[in-house]
Amino acid sequence: MVALKEKAHNIKDYKLLPEGAPYQLIEGELVITPAPNPRHQIISANLFKTIAKHVDERGAGIVLYSPVDVYLDNENAYQPDIVFIPKQRQETIKDDGIYGTPDLVVEILSPSTAYYDLRKKFRIYEKYGVREYWIVDPEMGSVEVYFNEQAHFSLTGKAEGKGEVESTVLKGLKVTLTEVFSGCERT
């Protein structure tokens, strides 16, 4: 990612960008987000299918994948890889994005986004009450699950190489690393 730091930007500036422009607004900075690589997209598709199936079977809400704008405040508009919005909060979904905090956010690390996902976005998601935050690291073959209590994330699950992680927000959802990383092994 490359940040444009001429001035502090806000949602009004962000909405002037053309649809599909490769940017996120992170703490007032317009940050260029390059297109993800195929490995990233395979992981994203695997997770989306698994999470969406679980949510659909229970009629629990809606799962969306990037790019979809999530507006958290006047200086933060993100495009998480995957978000879950529960049925009782679907009014936060508008024609031009999600206005409010998803219950579950999944970010898949890439070399250009890792700093933001692990630092700045982590703190903002924590502050604004994302209930559960998953960080998927393709290089390490790992998934970390954080649960938010009283505006503080605690690590509630981690698997690397093999094993599974479990959601607190989506009761009964367990995801194996085999499912997450299927089809994206390096040759």
Backbone as a ProteinNet text record, in pm:
[ID]
protein_1_A
[PRIMARY]
MVALKEKAHNIKDYKLLPEGAPYQLIEGELVITPAPNPRHQIISANLFKTIAKHVDERGAGIVLYSPVDVYLDNENAYQPDIVFIPKQRQETIKDDGIYGTPDLVVEILSPSTAYYDLRKKFRIYEKYGVREYWIVDPEMGSVEVYFNEQAHFSLTGKAEGKGEVESTVLKGLKVTLTEVFSGCERT
[TERTIARY]
84.1	0	88.6	40.8	110.3	14.1	56.9	-29.2	-3.3	-110.5	-101.2	-119.6	-13.5	-16.2	-21.4	-69.9	-72.7	-153.9	-266.9	-353.7	-438.1	-502	-594.2	-720.3	-762.8	-882.8	-996.4	-1116.9	-1233.6	-1325.2	-1438.1	-1532.1	-1579.6	-1600	-1644	-1541.8	-1413.1	-1308.2	-1308.5	-1321.4	-1318.8	-1430.4	-1547.5	-1662.6	-1650.7	-1554.3	-1530.8	-1448.6	-1386.1	-1306.8	-1399.4	-1350.6	-1435.6	-1460.6	-1577.2	-1609.5	-1500.2	-1458	-1353.7	-1212.1	-1196.9	-1062.1	-993.9	-867	-799.2	-748.9	-840.2	-803.3	-884.6	-825.6	-897.2	-861.4	-949.5	-923.8	-890.1	-762.2	-713.9	-658.6	-733.2	-696.8	-664.4	-750.3	-736.8	-640.7	-577.5	-485.9	-552.9	-545.1	-589.7	-476.5	-504.1	-402.3	-435.9	-341	-360	-350.7	-447.4	-451.1	-441.7	-324.3	-312.7	-405.6	-437.2	-520.8	-450.8	-525.6	-466.1	-419.3	-321.7	-271.9	-366.7	-351.5	-443.3	-446.3	-334	-330.8	-422.1	-411.3	-495.8	-643.1	-677	-815.6	-868.9	-782.6	-823.8	-857.4	-771	-795.2	-925.3	-944.1	-1064.9	-1189.3	-1184.2	-1298.5	-1326.8	-1222.4	-1240.9	-1310.4	-1261.9	-1321.5	-1463.6	-1483.4	-1618	-1718.5	-1685.1	-1778	-1810.7	-1709.9	-1730.9	-1815.5	-1780.1	-1852.9	-1995.2	-2009.2	-2141.7	-2233.9	-2182.6	-2264.1	-2316.8	-2228.8	-2266.4	-2374.9	-2354	-2448.3	-2582	-2577.4	-2700.4	-2782.8	-2716.5	-2788.6	-2864.1	-2816.6	-2878.2	-2962.2	-2962.8	-3036	-2986.1	-2854	-2795.6	-2768.9	-2762.8	-2729.8	-2675.7	-2577.2	-2519.8	-2368	-2302.8	-2156.7	-2124.7	-2036.9	-1994.2	-1842.2	-1794.3	-1649.9	-1607.3	-1479	-1420.2	-1434	-1449.3	-1453.2	-1594.1	-1609	-1728.8	-1680.3	-1727.7	-1683	-1750.2	-1669.3	-1717.5	-1678.1	-1778.8	-1756.5	-1766.1	-1653.3	-1649	-1659.3	-1600.5	-1610	-1571	-1550.7	-1523.3	-1384.9	-1295.8	-1159.6	-1122.5	-1219.1	-1189	-1296.2	-1257.7	-1343	-1256.3	-1289.8	-1208.7	-1280.8	-1202.8	-1257.1	-1201.7	-1255.4	-1206.3	-1229.7	-1152.3	-1168.2	-1304.4	-1349.6	-1479.3	-1540	-1670.8	-1741.9	-1871	-1911.8	-2040.5	-2121.6	-2245.7	-2341.3	-2459.4	-2491.4	-2603.5	-2738.1	-2834.3	-2968.3	-3024.7	-3008.9	-3067.9	-2997.9	-2885	-2814.5	-2800	-2882.4	-2868.2	-2905.1	-2966.4	-2996	-2867.9	-2753.7	-2625.9	-2578.3	-2638.9	-2600.5	-2683.2	-2614.9	-2679.7	-2633.5	-2687.4	-2651.1	-2502.9	-2439.8	-2300	-2202.2	-2245.3	-2152.5	-2219.6	-2136.7	-2182.5	-2149	-2249.7	-2231.3	-2241.7	-2129	-2124.8	-2029.6	-2021.8	-1922.8	-1977.6	-1909.5	-1947.9	-1919.7	-1990.2	-1962.4	-1835.4	-1808.3	-1688.8	-1619.8	-1487.9	-1405	-1290.8	-1265.4	-1151.1	-1060.3	-932.9	-831.5	-726.5	-693.2	-589.4	-467.2	-358.6	-238.7	-174.5	-123.6	-38	78.3	188	302.9	267.9	177.6	145.5	41.3	-28.2	-134.1	-107.2	-8.9	12.1	27	104.8	124.7	-9.9	-93.6	-222.1	-314.4	-320	-409.6	-369.5	-238.9	-189.9	-179.7	-171.2	-151.4	-271	-275.9	-375.2	-518.6	-547.9	-684.6	-718.9	-624.3	-645.7	-697.6	-628.6	-668.5	-805.9	-832.2	-961.4	-1074.8	-1054	-1156.2	-1183.7	-1079.2	-1091.9	-1172.3	-1133.7	-1198.8	-1347.7	-1382.7	-1521	-1606.9	-1551	-1634.1	-1657.5	-1567.8	-1577.2	-1568.4	-1665.2	-1669.7	-1563.1	-1535.1	-1435.4	-1354.2	-1223	-1130.4	-1040.1	-1043.9	-958.3	-846.3	-723.8	-608.2	-551.7	-553.5	-506	-371.6	-270.1	-135.8	-97.3	-105.5	-72.1	72.7	164.8	306	332.4	268.9	286.8	188.9	89.9	-13.3	-89	-124	-186.7	-313	-395	-514.8	-517	-534.2	-551.1	-691.8	-757.9	-892.8	-889	-935.7	-941.1	-1087.1	-1119.4	-1254.2	-1246.4	-1344.5	-1343.9	-1436.5	-1379.6	-1457.3	-1412.6	-1508.4	-1482.7	-1372.5	-1385.2	-1293	-1149.4	-1134.6	-1001.3	-1005	-919.8	-910.3	-824.7	-873.8	-797.2	-787.5	-670.3	-649.9	-724.5	-821.7	-900.9	-872.4	-801.6	-767.7	-657.6	-572.5	-465.1	-427.4	-409.3	-361.3	-260.4	-155	-52.4	-11.6	-13.7	25.7	-85.5	-145.4	-258.9	-345.4	-456.5	-548.3	-668.5	-739.7	-860.7	-876	-958.8	-996.8	-1149	-1197.3	-1340.5	-1384.4	-1503	-1560.8	-1638.1	-1628.4	-1711.5	-1842.8	-1835.4	-1951.4	-2047.7	-1993.2	-2075.2	-2067.3	-2155.5	-2156.6	-2156.5	-2064.9	-2057.3	-1968.4	-1918.9	-1832.3	-1689.6	-1643.2	-1503.8	-1447.9	-1328.7	-1266.4	-1128	-1102.6	-970.4	-877.1	-748.9	-652.4	-646.2	-678	-685	-790	-907.2	-1011.9	-963.7	-901.1	-858.2	-758	-656.9	-544.9	-553.2	-665.4	-683.9	-673.4	-591.9	-580.8	-480.2	-412.4	-316	-175.9	-150.3	-16.8	82.5	201.3	306.5	372.6	410.3	479.5	622.1
-117.7	0	123.9	226.8	354.4	459.4	536.6	639.1	773.8	844.9	981.1	1074.1	1147	1221.8	1372.4	1423.5	1567.4	1637.8	1579.5	1639.9	1530.5	1562.3	1466.6	1462	1342	1322.9	1274.1	1283.6	1236.5	1159.1	1114	1035	1111.9	1241.6	1321.8	1312.8	1325	1311.7	1170.6	1072.1	932.5	902.9	958.2	931.9	1000.6	1092	1155.8	1066.5	963.3	872.2	793.7	757	677	538	480.5	346.9	249.7	167.6	69.3	121.6	248.9	302.9	223	188	98.3	170	225.9	300.3	255.5	277.6	273.3	402.6	448	567.5	518.6	535	482.9	598.5	634.6	746.1	872.6	903.3	1026.1	1018.5	903.8	886.8	802.7	849.5	767.2	669.6	542.5	439	353	346	263.8	117.1	39.1	-103.5	-178.1	-234.8	-308.6	-429.8	-477.2	-597.2	-714.5	-797.9	-913.2	-1017.8	-1098.2	-1203.2	-1322.9	-1415	-1529.6	-1612.5	-1631.5	-1708.6	-1644.7	-1514.5	-1438.1	-1461.9	-1456.6	-1471.3	-1613	-1712.8	-1850.9	-1866.2	-1812.1	-1817.2	-1744.5	-1627.1	-1549	-1626.8	-1689.4	-1766.8	-1885.4	-1954.2	-2068.4	-2025.9	-1919	-1869.9	-1820	-1745.6	-1693.4	-1807.4	-1909.5	-2022.1	-2089	-2111.1	-2178.9	-2093.9	-1966.7	-1877.8	-1853.8	-1826.9	-1799.1	-1919.9	-2038.6	-2160	-2170.7	-2150	-2155.9	-2051.8	-1929.4	-1819.9	-1845.9	-1889.1	-1914.7	-2027.3	-2133.9	-2246.9	-2206.5	-2104.8	-2060.8	-1934.2	-1878	-1752.8	-1642.1	-1641.6	-1552.7	-1410.9	-1390.5	-1257.9	-1265.9	-1181.3	-1176	-1167.6	-1235.2	-1232.8	-1166.9	-1068.3	-998.2	-1006	-993.1	-997	-871.6	-845.3	-726.1	-729.7	-612.6	-481.5	-437.7	-404	-338.1	-238.5	-115.4	-12.1	-28.4	-19	-18.5	116.9	200.1	334.5	329.9	357.1	350.6	487.7	587.8	726.3	815.1	942.3	1037.3	1020.7	946.5	929.7	785	693.7	552.1	483.3	445.5	368	252.8	132.7	14.8	-77.4	-165.8	-271.6	-405.1	-455.6	-582.7	-695.3	-801.8	-914.2	-980.3	-999.9	-1062.2	-994.8	-971.2	-918.5	-996.5	-1005	-1063.2	-957.7	-938.8	-848.5	-934.9	-935.1	-1017.2	-963.4	-1051.6	-1018.7	-894.4	-883.5	-771.8	-637.9	-638.1	-512.6	-485.3	-550.2	-534.4	-395.3	-314.1	-176.5	-95.7	-145.6	-76.6	-91.1	-183.8	-205.2	-111.4	-18.7	79.2	53.7	130.7	113.6	136.7	225.4	259.3	204.7	113.7	54	19.3	-17.7	-53.7	62.4	113.9	226.3	174.6	138.9	83.4	-34	-92.7	-195.9	-335.4	-410.9	-551.3	-628.7	-738.5	-822.9	-904.3	-943.2	-1022.4	-960.8	-944.1	-895.5	-994.3	-1028.5	-1112.1	-1030.7	-1023.9	-960.5	-1065.8	-1077.1	-1168	-1083.1	-1112.2	-1030.5	-1045.8	-935.5	-934	-841.4	-853.5	-767.9	-619.1	-575.4	-432.2	-389.2	-483.2	-445.6	-485.1	-570.6	-627.9	-521.4	-417.4	-313.2	-254.1	-219.5	-158.4	-256.4	-381.1	-481.2	-516.2	-522.1	-562.2	-447.1	-326.3	-211.7	-115.8	-33.5	74.1	21.7	-67.8	-119.5	-203.1	-276.4	-354.1	-263.5	-149.9	-55.9	6.2	40.8	103	0.7	-120.8	-225.2	-248.6	-250.3	-270.2	-155.9	-33.9	85.7	92.8	60.1	74.5	-48.9	-149.5	-258.7	-374.3	-394.9	-519.2	-630.4	-718.6	-820.8	-928.2	-961.2	-1065.9	-1027.9	-1044.6	-1007.5	-1126.3	-1173.5	-1282.8	-1226.6	-1265.9	-1228.7	-1356.9	-1362.2	-1479.4	-1443.6	-1523.5	-1499.2	-1611.6	-1586.3	-1689.8	-1737.3	-1648.5	-1686.3	-1782.3	-1759.5	-1845.5	-1963.1	-1958	-2061.1	-2061.6	-1940.2	-1928.8	-1843.6	-1866.6	-1785.1	-1751.8	-1623.4	-1578	-1521.3	-1551.9	-1503.9	-1420.7	-1296.2	-1204.5	-1174.7	-1173.8	-1139.4	-1009.2	-922.2	-788.7	-783.5	-751.1	-725.6	-591.8	-501.2	-369.1	-295.3	-293.2	-223.1	-273.2	-404.3	-464.6	-603.7	-625.1	-755.5	-849.3	-972	-1079.5	-1193.7	-1251.6	-1366.3	-1485.6	-1537.6	-1650.8	-1779.5	-1767.9	-1887.4	-1860	-1960.1	-1948	-2087.6	-2100.7	-2226.9	-2192.1	-2272.4	-2251.3	-2386.2	-2395.4	-2518.8	-2621.6	-2653.8	-2745.8	-2710.1	-2778	-2748.4	-2671.6	-2610.2	-2535.9	-2417.7	-2324.6	-2211.2	-2212.2	-2149.3	-2146.5	-2002.6	-1972	-1839.6	-1832.8	-1720	-1692	-1627.9	-1542.7	-1469.6	-1562	-1649.3	-1743	-1879.8	-1899.5	-2022.8	-2146.1	-2238	-2364	-2359.6	-2241.2	-2232.2	-2268.8	-2378.4	-2420.9	-2434	-2380	-2380.9	-2443.1	-2545.7	-2608.4	-2531.5	-2536.6	-2470.5	-2538.7	-2667	-2737.4	-2671.5	-2636.4	-2566.5	-2428.6	-2355.4	-2218.5	-2214.1	-2299.9	-2291.2	-2390.9	-2462.3	-2558.8	-2491.2	-2549.3	-2497.1	-2387.1	-2347.3	-2237.6	-2278	-2406.9	-2453.7	-2406	-2374.4	-2329.3	-2450.4	-2434.9	-2545.2	-2509.2
0	0	0	-65.3	-67.5	-15.1	83.8	141.9	75.4	43.6	-6.7	111.5	149.7	274.8	256.6	142.4	125.2	233.5	269.8	369.8	432	540.1	600.9	515	482.4	401.3	490.4	435.7	509.3	414.9	467.3	388.8	265.2	279.3	164.9	51.2	82.7	-18.9	-78	8.5	-32.9	-132.4	-107.3	-194.3	-330	-345.2	-474.4	-567.8	-513.4	-595.8	-688.4	-806.6	-894.9	-836.4	-867.3	-818.2	-860.9	-768.1	-797.8	-781.3	-743.2	-722.6	-611.5	-629	-533.8	-407.6	-330.7	-211	-90.4	27.1	153.3	224.7	311.4	392.1	532.2	569.6	697.4	779.5	884	972	893.1	795.9	718.5	601.7	578.8	466.5	358.8	234.6	122.7	92	110.2	96.2	-24.9	-119.4	-238.7	-199.2	-243.6	-215.6	-348.2	-380	-506.3	-508.1	-627.5	-640.3	-572.3	-501.6	-435	-536.1	-494.2	-581.9	-580	-675.3	-680.3	-551.5	-486.1	-361.1	-256.2	-243	-151.3	-184.9	-313	-355	-333.4	-348.4	-321.1	-173.6	-87.3	57.3	91.3	31.5	55.6	12.6	-104.5	-154	-62.5	-18	72	200.9	260.2	385.4	363.3	256.6	228.5	216.1	137.5	118.7	252.3	334.1	461.8	556.9	570.2	661.9	610.6	480.5	424	437.2	416.9	431.5	574.6	671.3	813.1	844.3	799	825.2	755.6	629.3	553.5	615.5	658.2	718.3	844.4	912.4	1037.3	1020.7	901.4	879.5	970.8	995.7	1096.6	1048.1	916.7	866.9	726.8	699.2	564.5	573.3	480.1	468.5	334.7	337.6	216	203.9	79.8	56	-19.7	-13.7	-73.8	-225.6	-286.5	-223.3	-183.9	-57.8	-7	98.3	88.9	182.9	318.2	422.4	560.7	618.7	647.8	700.9	852.6	918.3	1064.2	1128.7	1067.5	1113	996.2	1018.6	911.4	848.8	913.5	859.8	833.2	839.8	820.7	737.7	615.7	525.2	474.7	519.5	489.1	392.7	331.6	246.8	296.8	408.3	461.4	360.5	373.5	281.6	297.5	422.1	448.5	571.5	567.3	684.1	704.8	830.5	866.9	939.9	893.3	957.5	1002.6	1132.8	1179	1129	1124.3	1074.7	1143	1275.1	1349.2	1324.5	1249.9	1222.5	1073	992.4	848.2	797.9	882	841.2	820.8	869.1	847.2	703	627.7	487.8	400.1	334.6	246.1	102.4	7.7	-132.7	-159.1	-83.3	-110.4	-6.1	78.7	174.5	305.6	401.2	535.3	628.2	696.5	788.1	930.6	984.8	1118.2	1122.3	1236.4	1262.1	1234.8	1146.7	1130.5	1259.2	1280.4	1396.6	1377.6	1253	1221.3	1101.4	1113.1	1003.2	983.9	856.8	821	730.8	766.3	681.7	648.7	520.7	473.5	442.6	509.7	496.7	359	306.8	189.1	224.1	151.8	183.8	188.4	100.1	94.8	198.5	262.7	357.1	501.2	523.9	657.5	765.8	741.2	842.3	885.6	789.3	821	892.4	841.6	900.6	1043.8	1069.4	1201.5	1300.9	1253.5	1343.5	1342.3	1238.4	1236.3	1233.3	1139.4	1129.4	1251.7	1305	1427.6	1538.6	1560.7	1667.3	1640.9	1516.2	1483.5	1496.4	1447	1463.5	1612	1689.9	1835	1897.2	1864.1	1919.9	1885	1759.8	1714.6	1741	1806.3	1854	1759.8	1661.2	1584.7	1687.6	1689.3	1794.3	1775.5	1649.4	1623.5	1500	1509.9	1402.7	1373.9	1249.2	1206	1120.3	1151.8	1071.1	1010.8	878.1	805.1	742.1	771.3	719.9	623.4	491.7	394.1	402.9	434.8	443.3	558.3	670.9	788.7	788.9	701.8	701.3	832.8	879.2	1011	1007.9	1110.8	1134.2	1283.1	1313.3	1451.4	1465.1	1575.9	1602.6	1730.5	1719.1	1833.4	1865.3	1992.8	2038.5	2116	2094.9	2153.9	2274.8	2388.9	2510.3	2566.3	2584	2641.4	2565.8	2431.4	2342.2	2355.1	2377.6	2384.6	2321.2	2219	2156	2239.9	2254.8	2317.9	2218.2	2208.1	2120.9	2179.6	2103.9	2153.8	2077.8	1967.1	1891.6	1793.1	1775.1	1676.7	1630.5	1499.6	1443.2	1334.9	1326.7	1225.9	1169.6	1037.5	970.9	963.2	1076.5	1080.3	1200.8	1212	1322.4	1274.1	1369.7	1337.9	1431.1	1387.4	1471.7	1483.1	1589.2	1616.4	1639.2	1590.7	1609.7	1740.4	1806.7	1923.5	1878.8	1777.7	1727.7	1652.7	1570.9	1493.4	1560.1	1656	1736.3	1646.7	1676.8	1603.8	1480.5	1443.1	1325.8	1364.4	1306.7	1321	1180.8	1160.1	1028.7	1041.5	960.1	961.5	868.8	899.8	812.3	676.3	672.5	544.1	454.6	512.2	436.3	390.4	480.8	452.2	338.1	343.4	249.9	134.6	120.5	12.1	-124.2	-211.4	-348	-365.9	-259.9	-276.2	-229.5	-232.2	-194.9	-300.2	-254.8	-348.1	-410.6	-535.5	-603.6	-632.4
[MASK]
+++++++++++++++++++++++++++++++++++++++++++++++++++++++++++++++++++++++++++++++++++++++++++++++++++++++++++++++++++++++++++++++++++++++++++++++++++++++++++++++++++++++++++++++++++++++++++

